[in-house]
Amino acid sequence: MKILFCTNAFENVTNGPVKFANLILEINETLPAHEVRVLTEDVSEERLVTLKYVYKVRLNIPRILKPIGQILRWFVYYNHIKKIQKSYDFDVLVFINSFNGTWASLVSTKPTVGMINDEKNMLSTWKNFTFSALWFKRFLFKQFERLSAHHHQLIIANSQFLKKRIETTYKVSPEKVTKLYKSIALDDVEFNPTRNFKEPIKILFVKADYLVGQLPLLAEALKRLEKYQFLLTVIGPEPWFEAHLKSFFSQIFHVKLEYLGPQPQDRVYACMRSHDIFCVPSYTEAFGVANIEALAHGISVISTWVGGIPEVIDNGKNGWLIEPSNAQDLANAIEECIQNPTLRLEKAQNGRNFIRKFSKDEMLRNFVEMLMTVVKV
């Protein structure tokens, strides 16, 4: 089977879906009966010459048309796809973002598959209407995401929670939506469940959208734990948000804030090795690959009972889960984690054993098997 995988992000690895886009190229080595090639706009010319299976989309969208750039991408990508097909007659066309494959789902002569990685668009409803550009954007994207979900031959969700959400929100048949857990290369991660927990206690927050990750809630929880000294490292938010996120901690003198901004994977992993607690108390999260990475390293994980997070934390057996937006609940969980080394070790060991089900090789095999269901080869 020949696969053409389309992703707008590739070289700038900032989230689980992009990590997946890089991992699937390993199919060419681990599953040689199949071949996958990647089409992306996000790859430098220098790196492109070293990548045998990657094509580059060169976007030249006029500035005046930038507001509809996301929709214009549909047609730019599809034009490239048709050109590629002349020399690489793929069997199935996969889009890392179902929305970006809307046009292809309507006109492609080859089977198309769309991936939906979060519920952000689905959260925009008339009940929570706000007169903001973000609400209008997500509401519009929701309509196109719904359209693509009905026209793709298969939709891939990254958790059981998101699978159900897609089925109910977009009225898609359960047989058409499948679940594929994103994973990491566990062999590359050293498991260390024993942490110092000496003051300052080191907490790691990794989330580009720090408001979805509820950084203000974490600030409020730490404020209530003034008998401890903390070092909070924040990775992910772009530099222009630095002043805003620092404002949450301006009057919390027992917390030292270390803002690092966007960082490469190896720097994130280094922080997971050196910190005591990984805490991103999101109010929505379809899955959360970062939690798997944290469990693999043995760092204590504190998160929320939302979305697909409990599927990774095994309903609290692998870490602490709190109700979203509850600062006192979060403060209690952090303090219990600090005060109970036996429970920390137990949860860490549970987590390492549990995430073996998210192995990279199993994910790649499952991905290929899913695509085989819509391909006749």
Beta strands, then each sheet from edge to edge (+ up, - down):
strand 1: 2-7
strand 2: 35-40
strand 3: 54-56
strand 4: 92-95
strand 5: 112-116
strand 6: 154-157
strand 7: 177-179
strand 8: 201-206
strand 9: 230-235
strand 10: 255-261
strand 11: 277-279
strand 12: 300-304
strand 13: 320-322
sheet 1: 3+ 2+ 1+ 4+ 5+ 6+ 7+
sheet 2: 10+ 9+ 8+ 11+ 12+ 13+
end
